[in-house]
């Protein structure tokens, strides 16, 4: 872990038990790929957003209203 509280690793990083993250997990060297944690909601961000919220999954939408909602191609 560096002075910015960033863990740099090559290969696998394994956690056991509870692991707490402030808000985001970023993919090294790629500012568009991340996992964002909010209360009751997880956003997987890459080329297409995948939202998990309230038991619903949304692809290409930020507020899915059904079990699976896909917007776009």
N, C-alpha and C positions, 0 to 999 in steps of 0.2 A: 504494500500500500504506500502510495507516495504522499507528499505533503498536501495534496488536494483530496485525500481520502479516496483515491482511485486505485483499484486492484488491477494490475497488469499481469496477464497470464498468457502463456502459449500452451495450447492443448486443452485439457479438461480442468474444470474447477468444480469440486463437489462440496455440497453443504449438507450438514446433518442437523436435525432438530429444527427449531424456528430460525429463520433468517429474515432480518428486517431491512427494507430498502426505503429510502425517503420518498421517492416518487418514480424515478425512471431507472431503467437498465438500458444502456446503449451498447450497440455493436461497435467494436473498435474500428476506427477508420471509416465509418459510414454514419454520417449524421442523420440519415433518413430512416434508419432501422432502429427501433427502440420498443420497449415495453413500458407502458405508463400505468401506474396503479393509483386508483382513486377509491374512495369508499364505495363498495358495491359495484365497481366497474373496472375492467381491465381493457386497455387499448393496445393492440399489437400493430405497430406502425411500420410500414415498409412501402412497397409500391402500391399496395391497397390496404386501407385500414380494416382491421377486424376488431369489432367491439363486442365484448361480453358484458352484458348488464342486465340485471333483474331476471336472469334465466333466459334472456334472448341473445341471439348472435346476429350481428350485422356485418355485412361485407360491403364496403363502399358507402356506408351511412354511419352517422355518429349517434343516432338514436333509434335502434331497431324496435319496432312495435310488435313483432311476432317472433315465434321461436327461431325462425331463420328468415332474415330479410336481406336480399341481394339487390344492390343498385348498380347499374352499369352492365358491361359485357361480362 
